[in-house]
């Protein structure tokens, strides 16, 4: 049986986009993905936050709610949640074994396996609603075997270009592959060239499109400002998307408001210490870096600032650092414990924090959720 902690090394290796393998295994399992109603969320950035908001709102509405996201911070169990609680290790191992038996000679990737585990688990638990985060792209992603109640594309920007294409139009085409016949689509995307692609595919599928141009200060819904605890102007855009989806699902304003307030999504501009001020953020591409800078400015974090940055070797470090560097009075390059961490620097997070503390500045730790995970293990000790 696969050992999920060991599989961490291979989570972003041997990627094989396509639905045929997953569909073949799901047939053997009795097509569990057809036994619950879902919301499917794609996008370059923000899709995890939108998923967390929606799951919180649906739970508040009284639905038994499943949530499937990626990657995880510490363990694979985090990717599959039922009413906010991680799948047990016992259930994870049990269902994984069932899927391995169903696989036979079909070679699924780790992401495809965990996706099948999620579908089987949610079907077993007879969940009312499941919020699914697309892993990569959309059209050929393993999650795209469902026909959701609502589809979401948070935004489209440059990331995973080796798989999705080297232009925004090509990437948008892959993301828009989740659009289904007569299933409404909600997006916060504003770029004309991207919207042209999304509109075209919506039109060909008779899918109504809802574009949410959020106010960066608040999401106004039925005369009231609504907020989640997540910080940053980009989170207002994510909130606007989540609120629109909830409206399409006929959830009332009071429930939406309460659900948003209860949203939990660690590692996203999370303040883990006040003295010294230590903030962790999972931004990992150019667009994410811009959102991080916007949030630093919005929260009036005083300079000078010390950044600890570490990234994965398959990410565009140059694009990320180009955005971060102008605000980084001190830049410390670190390396997470993940096997695919880029060799930007040789310091561990613990060593980098020790050096950063000497400077007596606010500390921002960013570049990878895997680096954030390492930081969360040690940062609170510096409080």
C-alpha positions as CSV (number, residue, x, y, z in Angstrom):
1,X,0.0,0.0,0.0
2,X,1.2,3.5,-0.8
3,X,2.6,5.4,2.1
4,X,1.2,8.9,1.7
5,X,3.9,10.8,3.6
6,X,6.5,9.1,1.4
7,X,4.4,10.1,-1.7
8,X,5.0,13.7,-0.9
9,X,8.2,13.5,-2.9
10,X,6.3,12.5,-6.0
11,X,3.3,14.8,-5.7
12,X,4.4,17.1,-8.4
13,X,6.5,14.6,-10.4
14,X,5.3,12.3,-13.2
15,X,2.3,14.5,-13.9
16,X,0.0,12.9,-16.5
17,X,-2.8,15.1,-17.5
18,X,-5.9,13.2,-18.7
19,X,-9.2,11.8,-17.5
20,X,-9.2,8.3,-19.0
21,X,-7.2,6.6,-16.2
22,X,-9.2,8.1,-13.4
23,X,-12.5,7.4,-15.2
24,X,-11.5,3.7,-15.6
25,X,-10.8,3.3,-11.9
26,X,-13.9,5.2,-10.8
27,X,-16.1,2.9,-12.9
28,X,-14.6,-0.1,-11.0
29,X,-15.5,1.7,-7.7
30,X,-19.1,2.3,-8.8
31,X,-18.6,5.9,-9.9
32,X,-18.6,7.5,-6.4
33,X,-18.3,11.0,-7.9
34,X,-21.9,10.7,-9.1
35,X,-23.2,10.2,-5.6
36,X,-22.9,13.8,-4.4
37,X,-23.4,17.3,-5.6
38,X,-20.3,19.4,-6.1
39,X,-18.8,22.9,-6.8
40,X,-15.7,22.7,-8.9
41,X,-13.1,25.5,-8.4
42,X,-10.2,26.2,-10.8
43,X,-7.9,29.2,-11.2
44,X,-4.3,30.2,-10.9
45,X,-4.5,31.8,-7.4
46,X,-7.1,32.0,-4.7
47,X,-8.9,28.8,-5.5
48,X,-8.1,27.2,-2.1
49,X,-9.3,30.3,-0.3
50,X,-12.6,30.3,-2.3
51,X,-13.0,26.5,-1.5
52,X,-12.5,27.1,2.2
53,X,-15.0,30.0,2.2
54,X,-17.6,27.9,0.3
55,X,-17.1,24.9,2.6
56,X,-17.6,27.1,5.6
57,X,-20.7,28.7,4.2
58,X,-22.2,25.3,3.1
59,X,-21.5,23.8,6.6
60,X,-23.2,26.9,8.2
61,X,-26.2,26.3,5.9
62,X,-26.6,22.8,7.5
63,X,-25.2,20.7,4.7
64,X,-22.9,17.8,5.4
65,X,-19.9,19.2,3.5
66,X,-16.9,17.7,2.0
67,X,-13.8,19.7,1.0
68,X,-11.0,18.5,-1.3
69,X,-7.9,20.8,-1.7
70,X,-4.2,20.6,-2.5
71,X,-1.4,20.7,-1.6
72,X,-1.3,20.1,2.2
73,X,0.8,21.7,4.8
74,X,1.8,18.7,7.0
75,X,0.0,15.5,6.0
76,X,-2.2,14.1,3.2
77,X,-5.2,13.8,5.5
78,X,-5.6,17.6,5.3
79,X,-6.6,17.4,1.6
80,X,-9.9,15.6,2.4
81,X,-12.2,17.1,5.0
82,X,-15.7,16.3,6.2
83,X,-17.4,19.2,8.0
84,X,-14.0,20.7,8.6
85,X,-12.3,17.6,10.0
86,X,-9.5,15.7,8.2
87,X,-10.1,12.2,7.0
88,X,-8.8,9.7,9.6
89,X,-5.6,7.9,8.8
90,X,-7.5,4.6,9.1
91,X,-10.0,5.6,6.4
92,X,-7.2,7.1,4.3
93,X,-5.3,3.8,4.3
94,X,-8.4,1.7,3.9
95,X,-9.7,3.5,0.8
96,X,-6.3,3.8,-0.7
97,X,-5.9,0.0,-0.6
98,X,-9.3,-0.3,-2.3
99,X,-8.2,2.0,-5.0
100,X,-4.9,0.2,-5.5
101,X,-6.8,-3.0,-6.0
102,X,-9.2,-1.3,-8.5
103,X,-6.2,0.2,-10.4
104,X,-4.8,-3.1,-11.5
105,X,-2.4,-2.2,-14.3
106,X,-3.7,1.3,-14.6
107,X,-1.0,3.6,-13.4
108,X,-2.5,6.5,-11.5
109,X,-0.4,9.5,-10.3
110,X,-0.4,10.3,-6.6
111,X,-2.8,13.2,-7.3
112,X,-5.2,11.0,-9.2
113,X,-5.1,8.4,-6.3
114,X,-5.9,11.0,-3.7
115,X,-8.7,12.4,-5.9
116,X,-10.2,8.9,-6.1
117,X,-9.8,8.5,-2.4
118,X,-11.8,11.7,-1.8
119,X,-14.6,10.7,-4.1
120,X,-14.9,7.3,-2.5
121,X,-14.8,8.8,1.0
122,X,-17.4,11.4,0.3
123,X,-19.7,8.9,-1.3
124,X,-19.4,6.6,1.7
125,X,-20.2,9.5,4.1
126,X,-23.3,10.4,2.0
127,X,-22.2,14.1,1.9
128,X,-24.7,16.7,0.7
129,X,-22.2,19.0,-1.0
130,X,-18.6,18.7,-1.9
131,X,-16.3,21.6,-2.8
132,X,-13.5,20.4,-5.1
133,X,-10.3,22.3,-5.8
134,X,-8.8,21.6,-9.3
135,X,-5.2,20.5,-9.0
136,X,-3.8,21.9,-12.2
137,X,-5.5,23.5,-15.2
138,X,-8.9,22.1,-15.4
139,X,-9.7,20.4,-18.7
140,X,-7.6,17.4,-18.1
141,X,-7.4,17.5,-14.3
142,X,-8.5,14.4,-12.4
143,X,-11.3,16.4,-10.6
144,X,-13.0,17.3,-13.9
145,X,-14.9,14.0,-14.0
146,X,-17.8,15.6,-12.0
147,X,-20.7,17.7,-13.3
148,X,-20.9,20.4,-10.7
149,X,-23.8,22.6,-9.6
150,X,-21.6,25.7,-10.2
151,X,-18.2,26.0,-11.8
152,X,-15.6,28.6,-10.7
153,X,-12.5,30.1,-12.3
154,X,-11.0,32.5,-9.7
155,X,-8.5,34.1,-12.2
156,X,-6.0,33.2,-14.8
157,X,-2.3,34.0,-14.7
158,X,1.1,32.6,-15.6
159,X,1.9,29.3,-13.8
160,X,2.5,25.7,-14.8
161,X,3.3,26.9,-18.3
162,X,5.1,23.7,-19.2
163,X,1.8,22.0,-18.9
164,X,-0.9,24.6,-19.6
165,X,0.7,26.8,-22.3
166,X,2.9,29.9,-22.6
167,X,0.1,32.5,-23.2
168,X,-2.8,33.6,-21.0
169,X,-5.2,32.5,-23.8
170,X,-3.8,29.0,-23.8
171,X,-3.9,28.8,-20.0
172,X,-7.4,30.2,-20.0
173,X,-8.5,27.5,-22.4
174,X,-7.2,24.8,-20.0
175,X,-8.9,26.4,-17.0
176,X,-12.2,26.8,-18.9
177,X,-12.2,23.1,-19.6
178,X,-14.2,22.7,-16.4
179,X,-17.2,24.5,-17.9
180,X,-20.1,22.2,-18.4
181,X,-23.3,22.3,-20.4
182,X,-25.8,24.7,-18.7
183,X,-23.8,24.8,-15.5
184,X,-23.2,28.5,-14.4
185,X,-19.7,29.8,-14.1
186,X,-18.5,32.4,-11.6
187,X,-15.2,34.2,-12.0
188,X,-13.3,37.3,-10.7
189,X,-11.2,37.5,-13.8
190,X,-11.0,40.9,-15.5
191,X,-8.4,40.6,-18.2
192,X,-10.1,41.0,-21.6
193,X,-8.1,38.4,-23.5
194,X,-8.9,35.8,-20.8
195,X,-12.5,36.7,-20.6
196,X,-12.8,36.3,-24.3
197,X,-11.8,32.7,-24.1
198,X,-14.0,32.0,-21.1
199,X,-17.0,33.7,-22.6
200,X,-16.6,31.7,-25.9
201,X,-16.5,28.4,-24.0
202,X,-19.5,29.4,-21.8
203,X,-21.4,30.3,-24.9
204,X,-20.7,27.0,-26.6
205,X,-22.0,25.2,-23.5
206,X,-25.0,27.5,-22.9
207,X,-23.4,28.2,-19.5
208,X,-24.3,31.5,-17.9
209,X,-21.3,33.5,-16.7
210,X,-21.1,35.8,-13.7
211,X,-18.2,38.2,-13.4
212,X,-17.5,39.5,-9.9
213,X,-15.6,42.8,-9.9
214,X,-15.1,43.1,-6.1
215,X,-14.4,46.3,-4.3
216,X,-10.9,45.8,-2.8
217,X,-12.2,47.1,0.6
218,X,-15.3,45.0,1.1
219,X,-17.8,42.7,-0.5
220,X,-21.2,44.3,-0.5
221,X,-24.2,42.0,-0.7
222,X,-27.8,43.0,-0.3
223,X,-26.7,46.3,1.3
224,X,-24.2,44.8,3.8
225,X,-20.5,44.5,3.9
226,X,-19.3,40.9,4.3
227,X,-15.9,39.7,5.4
228,X,-13.9,36.6,6.0
229,X,-10.9,36.6,8.5
230,X,-8.5,36.2,5.5
231,X,-6.5,39.4,4.9
232,X,-5.7,41.2,1.7
233,X,-7.4,42.9,-1.2
234,X,-7.2,39.7,-3.2
235,X,-9.3,38.0,-0.6
236,X,-12.1,40.5,-1.2
237,X,-12.2,39.2,-4.8
238,X,-12.3,35.6,-3.5
239,X,-15.1,36.5,-1.1
240,X,-17.1,38.1,-3.9
241,X,-16.8,34.8,-5.9
242,X,-17.8,32.7,-2.9
243,X,-20.8,34.9,-2.1
244,X,-22.0,34.7,-5.7
245,X,-21.7,30.9,-5.7
246,X,-23.6,30.8,-2.4
247,X,-26.3,33.0,-3.9
248,X,-26.7,30.7,-6.9
249,X,-27.1,27.9,-4.4
250,X,-30.0,29.8,-2.8
251,X,-28.2,30.3,0.6
252,X,-29.5,33.3,2.6
253,X,-27.5,36.4,3.5
254,X,-27.3,35.7,7.2
255,X,-25.9,32.2,6.6
256,X,-23.4,33.5,4.1
257,X,-22.2,36.2,6.5
258,X,-21.8,33.7,9.4
259,X,-20.0,31.1,7.1
260,X,-17.6,33.7,5.8
261,X,-16.7,34.8,9.3
262,X,-15.9,31.2,10.3
263,X,-13.5,30.5,7.4
264,X,-10.2,29.0,8.3
265,X,-7.4,28.7,5.8
266,X,-3.9,28.6,7.3
267,X,-0.8,29.7,5.6
268,X,-2.3,32.6,3.8
269,X,-1.0,35.9,5.2
270,X,-1.1,34.3,8.6
271,X,0.3,36.2,11.5
272,X,2.1,33.6,13.7
273,X,3.9,36.0,16.0
274,X,3.5,39.6,17.1
275,X,6.8,40.2,18.8
276,X,8.7,39.8,16.6
277,X,6.1,40.2,13.8
278,X,6.2,37.0,11.7
279,X,3.9,36.5,8.8
280,X,3.7,33.4,6.6
281,X,2.1,33.4,3.1
282,X,1.9,30.6,0.6
283,X,2.4,32.9,-2.5
284,X,4.4,31.0,-5.1
285,X,4.2,32.8,-8.4
286,X,4.3,36.4,-9.8
287,X,0.6,37.0,-9.3
288,X,0.7,35.7,-5.8
289,X,3.7,37.9,-5.0
290,X,1.7,40.9,-6.2
291,X,-1.2,40.0,-3.9
292,X,1.2,39.6,-1.0
293,X,2.7,43.1,-1.6
294,X,-0.8,44.5,-1.8
295,X,-1.7,42.9,1.5
296,X,1.5,44.2,3.2
297,X,0.7,47.7,2.1
298,X,-3.0,47.4,3.1
299,X,-2.1,46.1,6.6
300,X,0.5,49.0,6.9
301,X,3.3,46.7,7.8
302,X,6.2,49.0,8.6
303,X,9.5,48.9,6.8
304,X,12.3,47.8,7.0
305,X,11.1,44.3,6.2
306,X,13.0,41.0,6.2
307,X,11.8,38.4,3.7
308,X,12.6,34.7,3.9
309,X,12.0,33.2,0.5
310,X,12.2,29.6,-0.6
311,X,10.5,28.0,-3.6
312,X,10.1,24.7,-5.5
313,X,12.5,23.9,-8.3
314,X,9.6,23.9,-10.9
315,X,8.5,27.4,-10.1
316,X,9.6,30.7,-11.7
317,X,11.8,32.1,-9.0
318,X,12.9,35.0,-11.2
319,X,9.3,36.3,-11.7
320,X,8.5,35.9,-8.0
321,X,11.7,37.7,-6.8
322,X,11.2,40.5,-9.3
323,X,8.0,41.5,-7.5
324,X,9.3,40.8,-4.0
325,X,12.8,42.4,-4.1
326,X,11.8,46.1,-4.2
327,X,10.0,45.7,-0.8
328,X,12.6,43.4,0.7
329,X,15.0,45.5,2.7
330,X,16.7,42.3,3.7
331,X,16.3,39.1,1.7
332,X,17.2,35.7,3.1
333,X,17.0,32.7,0.8
334,X,16.1,29.4,2.4
335,X,15.3,25.8,1.4
336,X,12.3,23.8,2.7
337,X,12.6,20.2,3.6
338,X,10.6,19.2,0.5
339,X,12.6,17.0,-1.9
340,X,11.8,19.4,-4.8
341,X,12.8,22.6,-3.0
342,X,14.9,24.8,-5.2
343,X,18.5,25.5,-4.2
344,X,18.0,29.2,-3.8
345,X,19.8,29.1,-0.5
346,X,21.2,26.5,1.8
347,X,19.7,27.7,5.1
348,X,16.9,25.8,6.7
349,X,13.8,27.7,7.9
350,X,15.0,27.5,11.4
351,X,18.4,28.9,10.5
352,X,16.9,31.6,8.3
353,X,14.6,32.7,11.2
354,X,17.5,32.9,13.5
355,X,19.3,35.2,11.1
356,X,16.2,37.2,10.5
357,X,15.5,37.8,14.2
358,X,18.9,39.5,14.6
359,X,17.7,42.3,12.2
360,X,14.7,43.1,14.5
361,X,12.4,43.8,11.5
362,X,9.0,42.4,10.6
363,X,9.6,39.0,9.0
364,X,7.7,37.7,5.9
365,X,8.1,34.0,5.1
366,X,6.9,33.1,1.6
367,X,7.5,31.4,-1.8
368,X,6.0,28.0,-1.1
369,X,3.4,26.4,1.0
370,X,6.1,23.7,1.8
371,X,8.3,26.5,3.2
372,X,5.4,27.9,5.1
373,X,4.7,24.4,6.6
374,X,8.3,24.3,7.8
375,X,8.0,27.8,9.2
376,X,4.8,27.1,11.1
377,X,6.5,24.3,12.9
378,X,9.1,26.6,14.4
379,X,7.9,30.3,14.1
380,X,5.6,30.2,17.2
381,X,8.7,29.5,19.3
382,X,10.0,32.9,18.4
383,X,6.9,34.7,19.9
